[in-house]
């Protein structure tokens, strides 16, 4: 077996896209890392985008969760920020599509559910 790289700050979550073309990692440093199936880095960004409040403190003791939409175009990540759970939906290009408000005592478990008329929801 050959080592092709390492994530020095550790992996806190990992999930393959439904088509197994992309893998998403969250790191112990609070970053989101997208890689190809050949382990080439596509993008690495902060779990808290620059346009959001800089006072956000990630609690990496509560592990992030990642889930993909069935068609693989979007994935959602839950994080614990200042003691509250926040969900962000990311595009495959590693751009934030939408996010929830940070809510105390909310579950960090995520799942995509297909609903009537072809619309998707996060639950």
Secondary structure, DSSP 8 states (H G I E B T S, - for coil): -------TT-EEEEEE-TTSSEEEEEETTSEEEEEETT--EEEEEESS-TTS-TT--B-TTS--EEEE-TTSSEEEEEEEETTEEEEEEEETTS-EEEE---BTT------EEEEGGGEEEE-
